[in-house]
Amino acid sequence: KHKIFNVLIASASLTSSAGIHSKFSNHLDQQIKAKGSFTGLLPCVYHECYSCDWPADHRFPMRKFKDLYEFMLENRIITDRNIFIPKELDDEVFLNTHCENYYHNFINKKLSNEISRRIGFPSPHSNELIKRTKMEVSGTFLTGQLAVKFGLACNLAGGTHHAHRNFGSGFTILNDLSVASRALKEMAMEQLQ
């Protein structure tokens, strides 16, 4: 089992936002309120779609995200008190980082064979892979929000940093670190206004 944690550390302090990202702050605040105190527990982000249906013989170990989640549950690193579920980001948040043509071709299953080969995933992409990819990026954004609020947080997927603005690469379709950092920066700027 893979036991690698993708950790995002932040040192700023955000409490809420207005504009495009306000619903994502509200989503986080609602989850925190529902959980009550989780002092001493690492805030972790996971969505059940992180490991989607996948060819057993493919060299990318898609199941590793579910394996990590199960390992952390079994070892009581996570409980229902410190696991957070991401909400899918709006298309416009992805388009702040990725070019419109590339992004829309991905979500509409129209990426060229050349780009799909560079990514390393089967083409055309399944609905499950599209949802999983977008949710993983959304999870990194939520992890960033949690890290800003609590000092440290962990996404049980993430680290997909090989994608460029107009093409994917190295098993990375969308660049979660770039999308999340831009969205968090935008939230901070909105708060300052």
Buried (B, 14 or more C-beta within 10 A) or exposed (E): EEEEBBBBEBEEEBEEBEEBBEEBBEBBBEBBEEBEEBEEBBBBBBBEBBBBEBEEEEEBEBBBBBBBBEBBBEEEBBEEEBBBBBBBBBEEBBBBBBEEEBBBBBBEEEBEEEBBEBBBBBBBBBEBBBBBBBBBBBBBBBBBBBBBBBEEBBBBBBBBBBBBEEBBBEBBBBBBBBBBBBBBEBBBEBBEE
